[in-house]
Amino acid sequence: MDNITTLIQSALSEEKSKGYDKTSVLEKVLGLIDLTTLEGTDSDQKVQQLCLKAVSLGDIGLGVHSVAAVCVYPVFVATAKKFLAGSKVKVAAVAGGFPSGQMALHLRVAEVAWTVEQGADEIDMVISRGKMLSGDIDFIAKEVKDHKKACGKAHLKVILETGELLSPELIKQASEIAIAAGADFIKTSTGKVKPAATLEATWVMLHVIKDHFEKTGKKVGFKPAGGISTAEEAVDYYLLVRHVLGDQWLNPTLFRFGASRLFDTVLKAIADVD
């Protein structure tokens, strides 16, 4: 990891030396957020407030009109669809035995299918880390394929839970398997395990995405999630994606932040810059 950390520091130094408009970058970050609530205390009322927050940017007068998506548990998908009707904000849901994945595969897939029926535009699933750590890569490929099939037209984000995979080699292998099995996005973390998103895991995942694009011409999205709570951290992730994948990835179709606290801190940072 030390070598990767050095490469990251060099990449960020290079990107920052080119110069960038901080306010512009932070406004773009707001438009890349999957505004998330995944707590046992969630309710229809809480999800409603989150949806209102998601579309509030249009009233603030910034260069972006809304976040990218609202991410909730499956039982709140219908509520989110109702309150986001008429907006461009996607409804994402964690499904498939989130966050552990410790459930029979057919039940996980059934949960995904039901969640899509409720109106989810995107599904965030998590791979079975125990299977990955024990070397059962065929199971990982099958679970991703089965989840992807159950998604129908909904997009699939595959969570690797990099904090439990530990090594760059396993993170790389899991990324490759997920992409080959049909992932539309690969995502670092559930936010329920520490460490969650890290720049080191991001570096590995971005290069797998880059290699896949160079070999096939197919673009796969990237989503860091969990623990990203400051504007400075968000800017580092943004610049790292720009460095490895280029400007063409800097849009909600290919790049998201999974966050619950980032929205407010970025808004404050924009106000402080101004």
C-alpha positions in Angstrom: 0.0 0.0 0.0 2.9 2.4 0.6 3.8 2.4 -3.1 0.1 3.1 -4.0 0.0 6.0 -1.4 3.1 7.5 -3.0 1.5 7.3 -6.5 -1.7 8.9 -5.2 0.2 11.8 -3.6 2.1 12.3 -6.8 -1.1 12.2 -8.9 -3.0 14.7 -6.6 0.0 17.0 -6.6 0.1 16.9 -10.4 -3.7 17.6 -10.7 -3.6 20.4 -8.2 -0.6 22.0 -9.9 -2.8 22.4 -13.0 -5.1 24.6 -11.0 -8.9 24.2 -10.6 -11.8 26.4 -9.6 -12.7 25.1 -6.1 -16.2 26.4 -6.2 -16.9 24.9 -9.6 -15.5 21.5 -8.5 -17.6 21.5 -5.2 -20.7 22.4 -7.2 -20.1 19.4 -9.4 -19.5 17.2 -6.4 -23.0 18.1 -5.1 -24.4 16.9 -8.4 -22.6 13.6 -8.0 -23.9 12.7 -4.6 -26.2 9.7 -3.8 -27.8 11.3 -0.8 -28.2 8.4 1.6 -30.0 7.3 4.7 -29.5 3.7 5.8 -30.4 3.6 9.5 -32.7 1.5 11.6 -34.6 4.7 12.5 -35.5 5.6 8.9 -39.1 6.4 8.2 -41.3 7.6 5.4 -41.1 11.1 7.0 -37.3 11.0 7.1 -37.1 9.8 3.5 -39.5 12.6 2.4 -37.2 15.2 4.0 -34.2 13.7 2.3 -36.0 13.9 -1.1 -36.8 17.5 -0.5 -33.2 18.1 0.3 -32.1 16.3 -2.9 -34.0 18.7 -5.1 -33.3 21.8 -3.1 -30.2 22.9 -5.0 -32.4 24.4 -7.7 -33.6 27.0 -5.2 -30.1 27.8 -4.0 -28.9 29.2 -7.3 -25.8 27.1 -7.8 -24.5 25.6 -11.0 -26.3 22.3 -10.3 -30.0 21.7 -9.7 -30.0 18.5 -7.7 -28.0 15.6 -6.4 -27.7 12.5 -8.5 -29.8 10.1 -6.5 -31.4 9.3 -3.2 -30.3 6.0 -1.7 -32.6 4.1 0.7 -33.6 0.7 2.0 -36.0 -1.2 -0.3 -39.1 -0.5 1.8 -38.7 3.2 1.2 -38.3 3.1 -2.6 -42.0 3.8 -3.2 -41.9 6.8 -0.9 -38.8 8.2 -2.6 -40.4 7.7 -6.0 -43.4 9.6 -4.9 -41.5 12.6 -3.6 -39.0 12.7 -6.4 -41.6 12.5 -9.2 -40.9 15.0 -11.9 -37.3 15.5 -10.9 -34.2 14.0 -12.5 -33.0 12.5 -9.2 -32.7 8.7 -9.4 -34.0 6.4 -6.7 -31.3 4.0 -5.6 -31.7 1.2 -3.1 -29.5 -1.2 -1.3 -30.7 -4.7 -1.8 -29.5 -8.3 -2.0 -28.9 -8.9 1.7 -27.2 -5.6 2.4 -24.9 -5.0 4.2 -23.5 -8.5 5.0 -24.7 -10.4 2.0 -25.2 -13.4 4.4 -28.4 -14.7 3.0 -29.3 -17.4 0.5 -28.6 -16.2 -3.0 -32.1 -16.8 -4.3 -33.6 -14.7 -1.5 -31.1 -11.9 -2.2 -32.0 -12.0 -5.9 -35.7 -12.0 -5.0 -35.2 -8.9 -2.8 -33.6 -7.1 -5.8 -36.4 -8.1 -8.1 -39.0 -6.8 -5.6 -37.1 -3.6 -5.1 -37.0 -2.9 -8.8 -40.8 -3.6 -8.9 -41.2 -0.8 -6.3 -39.6 1.6 -8.7 -35.8 1.6 -8.0 -33.7 3.0 -10.8 -30.5 1.6 -9.3 -29.5 -1.2 -7.1 -26.5 -1.2 -4.8 -25.6 -4.8 -3.9 -22.7 -6.2 -1.9 -20.5 -9.1 -2.8 -20.0 -12.0 -0.4 -16.6 -11.1 1.2 -16.3 -14.5 2.9 -16.5 -16.2 -0.5 -14.0 -13.7 -2.0 -11.5 -14.2 0.9 -11.8 -18.0 0.6 -11.1 -17.9 -3.2 -14.6 -18.9 -4.4 -14.5 -16.5 -7.3 -17.1 -18.5 -9.3 -19.7 -17.7 -6.6 -18.8 -14.0 -6.8 -19.3 -14.0 -10.5 -22.6 -15.9 -10.2 -24.0 -13.6 -7.6 -23.2 -10.5 -9.5 -24.7 -12.0 -12.7 -27.8 -13.1 -10.9 -28.3 -9.7 -9.3 -27.7 -8.0 -12.7 -30.4 -10.2 -14.3 -32.9 -9.4 -11.5 -32.2 -5.6 -12.0 -33.8 -5.7 -15.5 -33.4 -2.1 -16.7 -32.2 -0.8 -13.4 -28.4 -0.1 -13.1 -26.3 -2.3 -10.8 -23.7 -0.9 -8.4 -21.5 -3.7 -7.0 -20.1 -2.9 -3.5 -16.8 -4.7 -2.8 -16.5 -3.7 0.9 -12.8 -3.0 0.3 -12.1 -2.5 4.1 -12.7 -6.3 4.5 -10.8 -7.4 1.4 -7.7 -5.7 2.8 -5.1 -6.3 0.0 -4.8 -4.4 -3.3 -4.6 -7.7 -5.1 -8.0 -8.9 -3.8 -9.6 -5.5 -4.5 -8.3 -5.6 -8.0 -9.5 -9.2 -8.5 -13.0 -8.4 -7.1 -13.2 -5.3 -9.3 -12.4 -7.4 -12.4 -14.9 -10.1 -11.5 -17.7 -7.6 -10.8 -17.1 -5.8 -14.1 -16.9 -9.0 -16.1 -20.2 -10.2 -14.5 -22.1 -7.1 -15.6 -21.6 -4.3 -13.0 -22.6 -0.9 -14.2 -20.6 0.6 -11.3 -18.1 -0.7 -8.8 -18.4 0.8 -5.3 -16.0 0.8 -2.4 -18.0 0.3 0.7 -21.3 -0.1 2.5 -20.4 2.6 5.0 -21.0 0.0 7.7 -17.4 -1.2 8.0 -14.2 0.7 8.8 -12.2 1.6 6.9 -14.8 2.5 4.3 -13.7 4.4 1.2 -10.0 5.1 0.9 -7.9 6.7 -1.8 -5.8 3.5 -1.9 -8.7 1.3 -2.8 -10.0 3.9 -5.2 -6.6 3.9 -7.0 -6.8 0.2 -7.6 -10.5 0.2 -8.7 -10.0 3.2 -11.1 -7.2 1.4 -12.8 -9.3 -1.7 -13.3 -12.0 0.5 -14.8 -9.4 2.1 -17.1 -7.9 -1.2 -18.2 -11.4 -2.5 -19.0 -12.3 0.6 -21.0 -9.0 0.4 -23.0 -9.7 -3.3 -23.8 -13.4 -3.1 -24.5 -14.5 0.5 -25.0 -17.1 0.0 -22.3 -17.3 2.6 -19.5 -18.0 1.4 -16.0 -18.8 3.8 -13.2 -17.1 4.3 -9.9 -18.6 5.2 -6.5 -16.6 5.8 -3.3 -18.9 5.6 -0.3 -18.6 5.7 3.5 -16.6 8.2 5.6 -16.2 10.9 3.0 -17.5 13.9 5.0 -15.3 16.9 4.2 -15.0 19.1 1.1 -11.3 18.5 0.9 -11.7 14.7 0.8 -14.3 15.0 -1.9 -12.0 17.2 -4.0 -9.2 14.6 -3.7 -11.5 11.9 -5.0 -12.7 14.1 -7.8 -9.2 15.0 -8.9 -8.1 11.3 -8.6 -10.9 10.2 -10.9 -9.9 13.0 -13.3 -6.3 12.0 -13.2 -6.9 8.3 -13.9 -10.0 8.3 -16.1 -10.2 11.8 -17.5 -12.9 14.4 -17.7 -15.3 12.1 -19.5 -15.9 10.3 -16.2 -16.8 13.4 -14.2 -20.6 13.1 -14.5 -23.4 11.3 -12.6 -23.6 8.6 -15.2 -20.1 7.3 -14.3 -19.2 8.9 -11.0 -21.0 9.1 -7.7 -20.3 9.8 -4.0 -22.2 7.7 -1.5 -22.7 10.1 1.4 -25.0 11.3 4.2 -23.0 14.2 5.6 -21.1 15.4 2.5 -24.0 17.4 1.1 -24.1 19.9 4.1 -20.3 20.2 4.4 -19.8 20.9 0.7 -22.6 23.6 0.8 -20.8 25.2 3.7 -17.5 25.0 1.9 -18.9 26.7 -1.2 -20.3 29.5 1.0 -16.9 29.9 2.7 -15.1 30.2 -0.6 -17.6 32.8 -1.8 
